[in-house]
Amino acid sequence: MKKKFWLGLLVMMVILIAVSFFVPQETEPPSDTRIILEHNRHTYIAPPCFEEANPTNWLQEATLEEAENLTYPPDGTCTAEAMESEEGSLFVSLLKDLGILERKWDW
C-alpha cells in the first residue's frame, strides 16, 4: 500500500514539473535591481546603458523601487529595453527567482 502511495506521489510530481515547462510566465525585474538615478533629468539609467545615456554629474546609485517611488521614467530606449520583463516557462522563472539561473537584471 505504501508503495502505491509513493509511486502515485512521484507520478504527480513528475506531471507537475512537466506541465511547468509549458505554462508561460512573465518575469519582472525585482524591486532591488540596481539602477542609477539621474537627478538632473529625473530619470533612471540601467548600468549597461550608462555610457550611452550621456549622464550629468548629479547621480545616485539606487534600486528600481526607489526610482519608482520617485516616479522617475527610464532614461532612453536602452534603459527601457533593459528593464523589460522576460517571458519564459513557469519552471525557468522559478529557477531564476531562486537564484539558480541568472536573470537578465543581474548586473
N, C-alpha and C positions, 0 to 999 in steps of 0.2 A: 504494500500500500504506500509506503514511504517513497519507494522508487517511482511510482506513478506521479506522486505529488512533485518530486524534484524534477522529473522529466517534463511534466507539464509546465512548471515554472521556468525551466530552461528554454523550452519552446516559445513561451510567451515573451521572454526577454529577447530572444533572437528575432522574433517577429517585430517587436517594438524598435529594436535597433535598425533592422532593415527598413522599416517604414520611415524612420527618422532621416534616412538618406534621401528620401523623395519629397519630404514636406519642405516647402520653401520657407525661408526665414530671412528677414532683413536685419542686419546688424548695424546699429547706430554707433557713432563714436561715443565712447564713455565720457562722462562729465569731467573726469580727471585728466583728460587728454591735454598734454602740454601745448600751449599756443603762446604767441607774443602779442601783447596789446599795443596798438599803435594809437596813443592818446591824442596826437595832433589831428588825425583823420577820424578818430572814434571808430576804428575798425580793429580786427584781429588778423594775424598772419600765421599760417601754418609753417612750422620750421623748415620744411623742404622748399617753401616758396619765398623764403626770406630775401634772398638776393634779387629775385625778380620783382619784389614788391617796392624796391627803392624806398626804404623806410627813413623816417626822420630820426631825431635823437631823443624823442620822448617815448621810450619803450619800457615795457614791463613784462617779465615772464609771468604767466598766469595759467589758469586752466580754462577749458571750454565753458565750464559752469560760471566762472567769473565773467567771461565775455558775454554770456547770455544774460546774466544779471544786469550788466551794464547796457544791454541791448545793442552791442557792437555787431555789425554785419561783417562778413568775410571781406578781406581786402583784395579784391580781384578774383578773376576766374580760377587761377591756380589754387588759391586757398579754398574757394568754393568747391572745386572738384576734389581736392584732397580731403575735405570733410564730408563728402557724400557717403551715404550708407552703402554697405556691401550686401550683395544678395548671394545667398548660398543655401545649403540644406540646414535643417534643424540640427543635425549631428555636428556639422562643421562649425556652426555658430556656437554650439555648446562647448566644443573644444577650444574655440577662441576665447570665450568668456572664462573658461577655466585656466587659460594661460598655456595650454598645451600647444596650440598653434599660434603663430604670430598674427597679430591684427595689422591692418593697414595703417593704423594710427600709433604704432609703437615706435615713435621716433624720440 
